[in-house]
Amino acid sequence: MPKPFHLGWFLQGSSVQAWAEPFTGAIGRDWMVPELFCDLARHLERACFDYVLIEDSSYVGESYGGSREIYLKHGLAVPRQDPAITATLMAAATKRIGIVPTFATFTHPPYLLARMIASLDQISSGRIGWNMVTGSSDVAARNYGLPQLPDHDVRYDMADEYMQAVNGLWDSWEPGAIIADEESGVLVDHTKVHAVDFEGKWYRTHGPLNSGPCPQGRPVIAQAGGSPRGRQFAAANADTIVASIKGTAAMKAYRDDVRARAAAAGRNPDHVKLLFLVNPIIAGSRAEAEAKKQARIARAEAQVPQLLAFFGKITNIDFAQYDLDAPVDTLDLRTNGHQQSLDDFKRVAGKKSLREAMLSYRGTSGSVELMGTPDDVAAQMAEAMEEVGGDGFLFSMGDVSRRTIAEVADGLVPALQCRGLTRRAYTYEQFRDNLREF
């Protein structure tokens, strides 16, 4: 029997940026209405996905040409709602699938974050994760009263300390602290609830957490560490990792490196699940899939400035200053933002022009190209996972609509299930248990 793998869905904020794609125009009108996203969660739960990750950023981009125009004009990651609200609605609409909102360490003090996540874990009966990010934009920092973000590696030093603080708060309630003994009239055994009194270089908190314990003990931690320092952090803290790496050889090398780092940190590497971003083209025939691919390429070629603006948003680089036909290896590209993304872009670019490199990097289908009928794509996913070694895929679809959701949940997933590659039913009630099942 083949080794099964995990499935997740990477929901890009409100996904309103897809409003102009075929079959998704309604998002441009209805992005304030939650039903599409609740339906997405219900359909993916029926397909036995491990989780939905709600990506987020809390600012309007302005890196491209020093202007917000292109971001607002084309709906590039704006508008988007607070993921805590979306996560609450999705959790209420489902029973088994994990829900993973994104929050940055510089936007929430440790106590506020720990209390909010614990509350979400309680109302979902143990199905909440936290996509932990350190931030990447000075524009976002200014929205929270900061002049700028610290240097990249310092942000991870701060994140190490932040995790100590929130873990202490989540651990402040021992198992069995809630007695609820009607005869004695005791609700909580006070000897099993403890102060934290954490005091570090950047953070301090007293505790205990007044919201009570997380059903899972601690929530599932998701992270996207790609740089060496980010990998070190993710290997020490993450239960699942968002991986954006091009090609199976690079995917395998990345996974092997993170697993080795996890083992060195005293963790079981099998408890760290790496899910690789993909954007498959699914159709009724290979000819139809090829036609959809060519249409996708044509749209990307017409949207190079938007692609560069979006990439510049996460890397803090103003790509508007460069000639689109300039070879990437002649450009001085540096970032205090997403270092792994920039490094991977440069690796893919080689000596290509900026235009060609961006189309290769952002205009394709993710970590590996997946294209064809549901059975074709299932076979391609199986082959990629066999080469990489695990652990699964995170769907990052450019056009989120009921049609594309159905293509995955009702077309691709049954083909995967027939091959024994994904689960047919959830074994456990809580998120972490299902994530560690295989």
C-alpha positions, 0 to 999 in steps of 0.5 A: 500500500502507498504511504498516504499524505496530508492535504491542506488549503491555503486561503489567501486572506479573503481571496478577493484578489481572484475577483476578476478570474473566470467564474469568481467575479462574485467575490468582487461583490460578495467578499464581505459575505462569509458563506463562500468561505464557510462552504469551502470549509464544509466541502474540504471537510467532506473531502477529509482535508487536514486543515484550512490555513487563513493567510493574512497581512494587515496593511495595504501594499505600497512597495511597487512604485511607492504607490498603493494604486496597483494594489487597490486597483487590482485587489492585491491582498486587499481588502481582507478581514481579520482572520480571527473572525473568519476562523470563528465562522469556519469553526462553527460551520464544521466539526472535524477539519482544522482551522488555522488563522494567521497572526503576527508576533508584532501585532498581538501581545503574548497574553492576547494571542494565547487567550484568543487561540485558546478560546478558538480551540475551545469553541472548535473542540480542539481543531485550532491552529495558529500560523505563526509569522514574524512579519515582513513589512515596515508598512505593517509595523507602522500600523501598530505604532512601530517605526519598522520591523527588526532585522530578519534574524532578530525577529526570529530571536524574538519569536523564540521568546514569544513562543516561551511566553505563549507556551507558558500561558497554554501550560498554566492549566494542568490537565484535570484542573477543571473538576466541576464537582457539584457535591463539593461545589468546586469548579477548578482545582486551584493547585493545578492552575499556575502563574507564568511570571515570564520575563524575557528580553522583549516580552513579559507576562504574568498569567495564568490564562483566565480563559482556561485550557486548550482542549489540545493542550497547546494549539497546532503551530503552523509556520513557513520558515524558509531561511536557515534561521526560519528553518531552525525556528520551524523545526523547533516549534512547528507541527506543520510547515508551509513550504514554497519550494520549486521542484522535487529535488529542492523539496526533498532537500528542504524536507530532509534539512528541516527533519534533521533540525527537528531531530537535533532539537530533540523532537520526533521529525515525524511530528513535523508535517511539511505541506508544499504549495500547489495550484493544479490545473484539473480538467475533464481531459488532457486537451482541456487541461492544456487549454486551461494552462495556456489561458492561465499563461496568457493571463499571467503574461498580461499581469506581470506588473501585478505579479511583481507588485505582489511579490514586492509586497512580501519582499519589500522590493520596488520592482517598478524601478527595474527594466522587465527585460533586465537579467535577474542576476544583474539586479541587486535584490535584497530583502528584510522580508521573506528571504526564502521566497527571494532566494527561491526566486533567484534560483528559479530565475538564473539568467532569465529576464525579470519578466521571464523569471516572474512568469516562471516563479509566480505564473506556474502551478506551485512547487510542482506542475500538476495538470490533467484529469483528476486521475492524471493529477493524482498520479503526479502527486503520488510521484512527487510525494514518493520522490520527496518522501512526504508529507503532503500538499497545500492547495493555493488556488488563484481562483477560489470559487465553488467550481474550483473547490468542487474540482478538488473536493469532488474530482481530485480527492476521490481519485486520490482516495481510490489510490489509497493516498488520502484518508476517506474519514477522520480517525480522531476528533482533534486536529493534532491527532489527525495530523499525526495519524500518518 
